[in-house]
Amino acid sequence: MSYLFTKEINDWNSWGAVYQSIEDFRPLIQEIFVRERLMGAEDISHLTPGTNAVFKAGSYVIKIFAPTSSGMNTDQDYKAERSAMQRAIDQGVRTPNIVAASKINDKYEFKYIIMDFIEGQSAGDAINGFTVEQKRDFVGKLQEDMVKLNTLPDQEVSRDVIIERAIHNDRWKVVSPELRKQIEHFLNHHELGTCIHVHGDLTGDNVIIDSKDQVYIIDFADSSVAPIEYEYPGIVFELFQSDVETVHEFIKCRNLKYSEFIDLLFAGTMLHDFGANFVKSIYEKHTGKGIGEMSNISEFKELIHTHLMPDFKCT
């Protein structure tokens, strides 16, 4: 039997070797577009890589989820992203319209979502050239979207589950065993706030500003239920790129004192699925040392407190 997709996927590494290959996915994408009666499959290009296979095809974006043979829980990811995107649309957040969402049975079962492509500039790039007024305007729009996105779930989520997931996150293996114990101790004694729907990945690439200065939020693959501080690391370190002016406009929008915000940012980083990546990046950037040399997690908190502090005194 001949297949449209011919590569072998038997673990995460084999998926990682092929998921950005246009040529390997082209026949599959073309067949999907025929079935969905869409045009544009002859014009396929790359987009920012993530966990799943994501391509621009004509005026659309197609996301093809890793098959179960990759070791990924694709059923959960697919359902979570669909529901999060629809919730955002229903709440009035500008986000790509879902054109189609289904599956195709080929060599493997591939679930997919097709959505409109949003033409614009990534907010992470745009912020670099913003004036203070533009930063203030952008932060205000982001705040409005967060109010719409960060709603209460229909069912309460176990706080213990959220804490345990963070403690046993394999990405923390980049730090020393002693540091992992400190993180575990912090999380076990951290009192979570109200758990809400979070986007979880509000980075520079996932917030788009179009030609009319309208803000769009994309890529809901990491959406989950967590306290609001879970949103902060991606926003501060990736979207704002630790720009002090933008961070303090955001703090004002959140109606927080500086010290309160740093506490929440630190806690959100410890909780976040990619918290270890943020800690490693910030520590190595500002100390010039490898992450293995960090002896106490409080060093990270002191670094963000110092480097996000403006020239004027704040509390």
ZISUL-V685063 format. One record per residue. N is the residue number from 1. RES is the residue in three letters. D_LAST is the distance of its C-alpha to the last C-alpha in Angstrom with 1 decimal. Layout:
n:N res:RES d_last:D_LAST
n:N res:RES d_last:D_LAST
//
This chain:
n:1 res:MET d_last:67.8
n:2 res:SER d_last:65.8
n:3 res:TYR d_last:62.1
n:4 res:LEU d_last:59.9
n:5 res:PHE d_last:57.2
n:6 res:THR d_last:59.0
n:7 res:LYS d_last:56.4
n:8 res:GLU d_last:56.0
n:9 res:ILE d_last:52.7
n:10 res:ASN d_last:52.7
n:11 res:ASP d_last:49.2
n:12 res:TRP d_last:45.8
n:13 res:ASN d_last:47.0
n:14 res:SER d_last:50.0
n:15 res:TRP d_last:47.8
n:16 res:GLY d_last:45.4
n:17 res:ALA d_last:48.4
n:18 res:VAL d_last:49.5
n:19 res:TYR d_last:46.8
n:20 res:GLN d_last:46.2
n:21 res:SER d_last:49.9
n:22 res:ILE d_last:51.1
n:23 res:GLU d_last:54.7
n:24 res:ASP d_last:54.5
n:25 res:PHE d_last:53.0
n:26 res:ARG d_last:54.9
n:27 res:PRO d_last:57.9
n:28 res:LEU d_last:55.7
n:29 res:ILE d_last:53.6
n:30 res:GLN d_last:56.8
n:31 res:GLU d_last:58.3
n:32 res:ILE d_last:55.2
n:33 res:PHE d_last:55.3
n:34 res:VAL d_last:59.0
n:35 res:ARG d_last:58.5
n:36 res:GLU d_last:55.6
n:37 res:ARG d_last:57.7
n:38 res:LEU d_last:55.0
n:39 res:MET d_last:55.6
n:40 res:GLY d_last:53.8
n:41 res:ALA d_last:54.5
n:42 res:GLU d_last:56.4
n:43 res:ASP d_last:53.2
n:44 res:ILE d_last:50.7
n:45 res:SER d_last:47.8
n:46 res:HIS d_last:44.8
n:47 res:LEU d_last:41.3
n:48 res:THR d_last:38.2
n:49 res:PRO d_last:39.3
n:50 res:GLY d_last:37.7
n:51 res:THR d_last:39.3
n:52 res:ASN d_last:42.2
n:53 res:ALA d_last:44.7
n:54 res:VAL d_last:43.3
n:55 res:PHE d_last:45.4
n:56 res:LYS d_last:45.8
n:57 res:ALA d_last:49.3
n:58 res:GLY d_last:50.4
n:59 res:SER d_last:47.9
n:60 res:TYR d_last:46.6
n:61 res:VAL d_last:44.4
n:62 res:ILE d_last:46.0
n:63 res:LYS d_last:44.2
n:64 res:ILE d_last:46.6
n:65 res:PHE d_last:45.3
n:66 res:ALA d_last:46.3
n:67 res:PRO d_last:49.3
n:68 res:THR d_last:49.2
n:69 res:SER d_last:51.2
n:70 res:SER d_last:48.1
n:71 res:GLY d_last:46.5
n:72 res:MET d_last:43.8
n:73 res:ASN d_last:43.5
n:74 res:THR d_last:44.3
n:75 res:ASP d_last:45.3
n:76 res:GLN d_last:41.9
n:77 res:ASP d_last:40.2
n:78 res:TYR d_last:42.6
n:79 res:LYS d_last:42.2
n:80 res:ALA d_last:38.4
n:81 res:GLU d_last:38.2
n:82 res:ARG d_last:40.9
n:83 res:SER d_last:39.3
n:84 res:ALA d_last:35.8
n:85 res:MET d_last:37.1
n:86 res:GLN d_last:39.2
n:87 res:ARG d_last:36.4
n:88 res:ALA d_last:34.3
n:89 res:ILE d_last:37.3
n:90 res:ASP d_last:37.9
n:91 res:GLN d_last:34.4
n:92 res:GLY d_last:34.8
n:93 res:VAL d_last:32.8
n:94 res:ARG d_last:34.6
n:95 res:THR d_last:35.9
n:96 res:PRO d_last:39.3
n:97 res:ASN d_last:42.3
n:98 res:ILE d_last:44.0
n:99 res:VAL d_last:47.6
n:100 res:ALA d_last:49.0
n:101 res:ALA d_last:48.0
n:102 res:SER d_last:50.7
n:103 res:LYS d_last:52.3
n:104 res:ILE d_last:55.2
n:105 res:ASN d_last:57.4
n:106 res:ASP d_last:58.6
n:107 res:LYS d_last:58.7
n:108 res:TYR d_last:55.5
n:109 res:GLU d_last:53.9
n:110 res:PHE d_last:51.2
n:111 res:LYS d_last:48.9
n:112 res:TYR d_last:47.6
n:113 res:ILE d_last:45.5
n:114 res:ILE d_last:46.4
n:115 res:MET d_last:44.0
n:116 res:ASP d_last:43.8
n:117 res:PHE d_last:42.5
n:118 res:ILE d_last:39.6
n:119 res:GLU d_last:40.2
n:120 res:GLY d_last:37.1
n:121 res:GLN d_last:34.5
n:122 res:SER d_last:32.0
n:123 res:ALA d_last:28.5
n:124 res:GLY d_last:27.4
n:125 res:ASP d_last:29.9
n:126 res:ALA d_last:29.3
n:127 res:ILE d_last:25.6
n:128 res:ASN d_last:26.5
n:129 res:GLY d_last:28.3
n:130 res:PHE d_last:26.1
n:131 res:THR d_last:24.9
n:132 res:VAL d_last:21.4
n:133 res:GLU d_last:23.3
n:134 res:GLN d_last:25.0
n:135 res:LYS d_last:21.9
n:136 res:ARG d_last:20.5
n:137 res:ASP d_last:23.9
n:138 res:PHE d_last:24.2
n:139 res:VAL d_last:20.9
n:140 res:GLY d_last:22.0
n:141 res:LYS d_last:25.3
n:142 res:LEU d_last:23.9
n:143 res:GLN d_last:21.8
n:144 res:GLU d_last:25.1
n:145 res:ASP d_last:26.9
n:146 res:MET d_last:24.5
n:147 res:VAL d_last:24.9
n:148 res:LYS d_last:28.6
n:149 res:LEU d_last:28.6
n:150 res:ASN d_last:26.3
n:151 res:THR d_last:28.8
n:152 res:LEU d_last:30.0
n:153 res:PRO d_last:33.0
n:154 res:ASP d_last:36.3
n:155 res:GLN d_last:36.4
n:156 res:GLU d_last:33.8
n:157 res:VAL d_last:33.1
n:158 res:SER d_last:33.0
n:159 res:ARG d_last:29.6
n:160 res:ASP d_last:31.6
n:161 res:VAL d_last:33.1
n:162 res:ILE d_last:29.8
n:163 res:ILE d_last:28.6
n:164 res:GLU d_last:32.1
n:165 res:ARG d_last:32.2
n:166 res:ALA d_last:29.0
n:167 res:ILE d_last:30.2
n:168 res:HIS d_last:33.6
n:169 res:ASN d_last:32.5
n:170 res:ASP d_last:34.9
n:171 res:ARG d_last:32.6
n:172 res:TRP d_last:30.7
n:173 res:LYS d_last:33.9
n:174 res:VAL d_last:32.6
n:175 res:VAL d_last:30.5
n:176 res:SER d_last:32.1
n:177 res:PRO d_last:33.4
n:178 res:GLU d_last:31.0
n:179 res:LEU d_last:28.0
n:180 res:ARG d_last:29.5
n:181 res:LYS d_last:29.8
n:182 res:GLN d_last:26.1
n:183 res:ILE d_last:25.3
n:184 res:GLU d_last:27.9
n:185 res:HIS d_last:26.5
n:186 res:PHE d_last:22.9
n:187 res:LEU d_last:24.5
n:188 res:ASN d_last:26.9
n:189 res:HIS d_last:24.1
n:190 res:HIS d_last:21.8
n:191 res:GLU d_last:22.1
n:192 res:LEU d_last:22.6
n:193 res:GLY d_last:21.6
n:194 res:THR d_last:24.2
n:195 res:CYS d_last:26.4
n:196 res:ILE d_last:27.2
n:197 res:HIS d_last:29.1
n:198 res:VAL d_last:27.2
n:199 res:HIS d_last:28.6
n:200 res:GLY d_last:27.3
n:201 res:ASP d_last:27.9
n:202 res:LEU d_last:26.1
n:203 res:THR d_last:26.7
n:204 res:GLY d_last:27.8
n:205 res:ASP d_last:31.4
n:206 res:ASN d_last:31.1
n:207 res:VAL d_last:29.6
n:208 res:ILE d_last:32.3
n:209 res:ILE d_last:32.3
n:210 res:ASP d_last:35.8
n:211 res:SER d_last:37.6
n:212 res:LYS d_last:36.5
n:213 res:ASP d_last:32.8
n:214 res:GLN d_last:32.9
n:215 res:VAL d_last:30.8
n:216 res:TYR d_last:32.7
n:217 res:ILE d_last:31.5
n:218 res:ILE d_last:34.1
n:219 res:ASP d_last:34.9
n:220 res:PHE d_last:34.1
n:221 res:ALA d_last:35.6
n:222 res:ASP d_last:32.5
n:223 res:SER d_last:31.8
n:224 res:SER d_last:31.4
n:225 res:VAL d_last:29.8
n:226 res:ALA d_last:26.4
n:227 res:PRO d_last:23.0
n:228 res:ILE d_last:20.9
n:229 res:GLU d_last:18.7
n:230 res:TYR d_last:22.1
n:231 res:GLU d_last:21.9
n:232 res:TYR d_last:18.7
n:233 res:PRO d_last:20.1
n:234 res:GLY d_last:23.0
n:235 res:ILE d_last:21.0
n:236 res:VAL d_last:18.4
n:237 res:PHE d_last:20.8
n:238 res:GLU d_last:24.1
n:239 res:LEU d_last:23.8
n:240 res:PHE d_last:21.0
n:241 res:GLN d_last:21.9
n:242 res:SER d_last:18.3
n:243 res:ASP d_last:18.4
n:244 res:VAL d_last:14.9
n:245 res:GLU d_last:15.8
n:246 res:THR d_last:17.2
n:247 res:VAL d_last:14.5
n:248 res:HIS d_last:11.9
n:249 res:GLU d_last:14.8
n:250 res:PHE d_last:15.2
n:251 res:ILE d_last:11.7
n:252 res:LYS d_last:12.3
n:253 res:CYS d_last:15.8
n:254 res:ARG d_last:14.7
n:255 res:ASN d_last:12.7
n:256 res:LEU d_last:9.7
n:257 res:LYS d_last:6.0
n:258 res:TYR d_last:5.4
n:259 res:SER d_last:5.7
n:260 res:GLU d_last:8.4
n:261 res:PHE d_last:10.0
n:262 res:ILE d_last:10.4
n:263 res:ASP d_last:12.0
n:264 res:LEU d_last:14.2
n:265 res:LEU d_last:15.1
n:266 res:PHE d_last:16.2
n:267 res:ALA d_last:18.2
n:268 res:GLY d_last:19.7
n:269 res:THR d_last:20.9
n:270 res:MET d_last:22.5
n:271 res:LEU d_last:24.2
n:272 res:HIS d_last:25.3
n:273 res:ASP d_last:29.0
n:274 res:PHE d_last:28.0
n:275 res:GLY d_last:25.0
n:276 res:ALA d_last:27.1
n:277 res:ASN d_last:27.7
n:278 res:PHE d_last:24.1
n:279 res:VAL d_last:23.4
n:280 res:LYS d_last:26.5
n:281 res:SER d_last:25.8
n:282 res:ILE d_last:22.3
n:283 res:TYR d_last:23.3
n:284 res:GLU d_last:26.5
n:285 res:LYS d_last:25.2
n:286 res:HIS d_last:22.6
n:287 res:THR d_last:24.6
n:288 res:GLY d_last:28.1
n:289 res:LYS d_last:29.2
n:290 res:GLY d_last:30.7
n:291 res:ILE d_last:28.9
n:292 res:GLY d_last:31.4
n:293 res:GLU d_last:29.9
n:294 res:MET d_last:26.5
n:295 res:SER d_last:26.9
n:296 res:ASN d_last:23.8
n:297 res:ILE d_last:21.8
n:298 res:SER d_last:18.6
n:299 res:GLU d_last:19.4
n:300 res:PHE d_last:18.8
n:301 res:LYS d_last:15.4
n:302 res:GLU d_last:14.5
n:303 res:LEU d_last:16.2
n:304 res:ILE d_last:14.4
n:305 res:HIS d_last:10.9
n:306 res:THR d_last:12.4
n:307 res:HIS d_last:14.6
n:308 res:LEU d_last:12.4
n:309 res:MET d_last:9.9
n:310 res:PRO d_last:11.1
n:311 res:ASP d_last:12.6
n:312 res:PHE d_last:10.2
n:313 res:LYS d_last:7.0
n:314 res:CYS d_last:3.8
n:315 res:THR d_last:0.0
//
